[in-house]
Amino acid sequence: MVYFILGIDEEGYREILGFYVGGKESSTGWEEMLQDIRARGVEEVLVGVFDGLAGLEEVFKKSFPKALVQRCVVHQVRNTLHKARKKDQGEIAQDMKKIYQAETKETAENEFEKFKEKWGKKYPREIESWEKNLSHLLTFYKYPKEIQYAIYTTNWIERMNKEFKKRLRPMNSIPSLEAAEKIIYLKIVDYTEQWSSRKMKGFDLARERLQELFEQRYKQE
């Protein structure tokens, strides 16, 4: 398996900050990667976006204690739908969308309460999971509306992962770990060249506010 850490700067440019080729995913492996990118100069982070891997948020906060945590909304939605009965899935999906597509955090919290009241008895564990994670699921509301789409989900990272898989899948046999790392590195170089001229939408409009947030979070004592 291959693991990536991908960053977006306040200008809206993406960059792969680190990658690791290895076995089973674990928070310990991620901690080593996070410490590595910090040692290489990544110090000021506003928010980290993750799926639900146990322990990942904690090791992230160890490396970047001033950053906020965003739990991937799409992963939460998928997990809920996976546990729901087929006949309920469409309606549940629409109700969840009202939460994470609400105009404000307060409205989102109100929509969650409606969701909880409607489905809590039928799907208590799924509602409990939402309630437990809600503060981290709604972190994106603290950031400019123009870029919230880039914060509340890891989908754009998953799309990149699929491209790497397409590149590696036709190769029936890769002789060594070093060979796999070289292939991935060359693909990263391609991505870096593409992204160097492609800002993500909305960041121009959000730039001033993002700079304010960095100054507030990391101003010199």
N, C-alpha and C positions, 0 to 999 in steps of 0.2 A: 504494500500500500504506500501511497505517497500523500504527505500532508503539507499544506501550504499555509503561510501567513501572508495575507494580502492587505495592503494599506491604501488609503486614499488621503491625499494631503488636502489642505484647505483650499487649494486651487482647483481641486476636482480631478487630479491626475492619479491613476492607479499604479501601484508598483508591488511586485512580489518581493516581500522582505526576507523570506526564508522558506526553505523546503527541506523535507526529510523523507528518505525512503526507508521504510522499516516494516515491522510486523504489526501486531495488534495495537489499535489506538488506545492511549492512556493519558491521564492528566500529567503523569510524570514525564512522558515524552514531550508533551506540549510545554511543560514548564522549562525544560532544557532549551527548546526553541525560543521561547519568549525571553529567557535570560540571555540567549545568544544575540537576538536582535537588539536588546537593550545595550549589551556590551559593545555592539557595533554602532551605537549612536542614536537609536530610536528611544527617546526619553519622554517627549510630550505627546500623550495620547488622550483624546477626549472620550472615546467610547470604544469598547470591544464588543463585537457581535459574534455570538456562538450558538451552536445547537445545544442539545441537552446533555452532553457528556458529563458524567459525574466528576466533580472536582475541578473542572476546567476554569470555572469562574473564579474559584479561590486562588488557583495558581496564577491566573492573569492579574488579580489584584495584588499579589505578592510582587510582581514585576512592575506593575503600573498602578500604585495605590490611589492616585488621584483621578484615574479614569473611571467612567461609569460603565455599567454592564447592560447590554441589550441581549435578551434571549430571542432567538429567531422565532418570529410569529408564525411563519409558514410551517416550521417543524411542529410547533404546538398544534396548529390546525390539523396537520396530517395525522398526528398521533391521536387526536380526538376523533377524527373521522374513521380512523382504522378500528377504533373500539365501538363505534356506533353501529346500530342496526342499519341495514341497507335502506330500508324505507324511511329512516330519519335523516340520512346523510345530507340530502339536498337542503332541507330546512335548517339543520344545524349549521351547515356551511354558510347560509345566508345570515343567520344570527351572529355567527362569529365575525363575519365581514363587517357587521355594524359596529363591532368593538374596535377593530384595528383600522377601519377607514373613517372613524368619527373625526369631526373637525377639531375637537379639543380633547385633552386628556380627561377633563371632567365628564364630557359626554361619553367618552369611551368607558369610563368607570361606571357610569349610569347604565350603559348598554350591557356591561358585564353583569350587573345586578339583575337585569331583566333576564339575561341568559341563564344565570344561576337559578333564578326562581322558576323558570320554565323547564329546565332540564335537570335540575339538581337531584330530584328523587329518582329519576330514571337512570342517570349516569353520574352517581355521586363521586366516583374516583376521578373521572375526567374533569368534573367541575372543581374538585379539590385541587387537582393539578393546576388548573387555570388560576385559582385563587392564590395558591402558593407562589406561582411565578409572575403574578400580574404586575407587580411593580417593575420587574425587569422586562416584561413584555411591552410595557408602555414607556420605557425610557426614551424612545425616539421622539416623543412629544416635546422633550426639552430642547430640541434642535430645530433649526429653521424648516418650515413646511416644505420649501423647495427641494430639500434633500432627504426628507424622511424616508422616501422610497429606498434609498441606498443604505438605510440604517436598520430597518425593522426585519430584514430577512437576509439570509446567506445565499439566496438563490443565484445571485450573480457569480458567487464563488463556485457554486455547484456547476454552473454552465461551463466555467473554465475547466473544472475537473473533468467534465465529459470530453472536452477537446483533448486533454492530455490522454485520456483513455483511448480515444480514437487513434491517437498517434502511436500508442504502445501496443494496442490489441493486435494489429497485423503481424507483429514480431513474435513469432511462436516461441522463440527462445532468446533470452538476453543473457549473455555469458557471465556477467558479474554485476555486483552492486554498482561498481564504478561505471560500468557501461550504461546502466539505467540512469544514473545521476547525470552522465554526460548528455544523454538524449533529452532529459528533462531540462537541463541547463540551456541547451540550444533552443528549445521551445520557449523558455522563459525570455531569452534574448529576443525572439520574434515578438512575443507579447509586449515587451518593454518598448520596442521600436513602434509598434502599433499604437500603444497607449500614450506615447510621448506627444502625439498630436491630437489626442482625443480626450477632451475634458468630459466628465460626466455632467449631464444636464442639471441645471439648478445651482451649481456651485458658484457661478459668477454672482448670482443674486444673493447667495448666502455668505459670500466671502467676508464682508465686514462683520457680520454677527459672529462668524466662526473665529475671526481674529480676536474679537472681544472675549469670547469664551476661553480661548487659549490664555489671554492675558490675565483673566480673572482666576483661572485654575493654576497657572504656573508663574504668576508674577513673582519677582524677586522679593524675598522677605527683607 
